[in-house]
Amino acid sequence: MNVKRTFGTILTVLGIAGLLYTGYQLMQKSEAYTNMAVVGVIGLIFFFAGIGLVQNTRDES
């Protein structure tokens, strides 16, 4: 079991969840713009870090 690939998948899923939450709050016209910006930026960082880990990790079977 490849730990890097698993961790990359978890980061990607967390990033997607953060981006979906930000999009939902924008659609509800929430007034907490600072919170949405923080969650959105962290979601982007997690998403791209996870994608990078999954792509750059080789299978060692």
Residue pairs with C-beta under 8 A, 6 or more apart in sequence:
2 57
2 59
2 60
4 53
4 57
5 53
5 54
5 57
7 50
7 53
8 49
8 50
8 51
8 52
8 53
8 54
8 57
9 50
9 54
10 50
11 46
11 47
11 49
11 50
11 53
12 46
12 47
12 50
12 51
12 54
13 50
14 43
14 46
14 50
15 43
15 44
15 45
15 46
15 47
15 48
15 49
15 50
16 43
16 47
17 43
18 39
18 40
18 42
18 43
18 44
18 46
18 47
19 40
19 43
19 44
19 47
21 39
21 43
22 36
22 39
22 40
22 43
25 32
25 35
25 36
25 39
26 36
30 36
